[in-house]
C-alpha cells in the first residue's frame, strides 16, 4: 500500500470513528465502505452481498474487513 492509499484508508477510518456514538454504534454508508475496499484491494471485485443493507455499523464494517483479509491474505 503506497502512502496515498494509506492516507485514504486512515481518513476513512477516522471518519468512521468520528461517527461512533456513546454506545460504540456508528454507521458508514455503503458508498464509503466500497471506497475503502477499492483503496485496500484495487484489484479485487467487491461482492455487494457482503453488505447487509445501505447503512452498516462500524463493527459490521470491521467484521467484513476481517473476513476479506482472511480470504485474500491482505496485510497492512
Rosetta blueprint (number, residue, H / E / L):
1 X L
2 X L
3 X H
4 X H
5 X H
6 X H
7 X H
8 X H
9 X H
10 X H
11 X H
12 X H
13 X H
14 X H
15 X H
16 X H
17 X H
18 X H
19 X L
20 X L
21 X L
22 X L
23 X L
24 X L
25 X L
26 X L
27 X E
28 X E
29 X E
30 X H
31 X H
32 X H
33 X H
34 X H
35 X H
36 X H
37 X H
38 X H
39 X H
40 X H
41 X L
42 X L
43 X L
44 X L
45 X L
46 X L
47 X L
48 X H
49 X H
50 X H
51 X L
52 X L
53 X L
54 X L
55 X E
56 X E
57 X E
58 X H
59 X H
60 X H
61 X H
62 X H
63 X H
64 X H
65 X H
66 X H
67 X H
68 X H
69 X H
70 X H
71 X H
72 X H
73 X L
74 X L
75 X L
76 X L
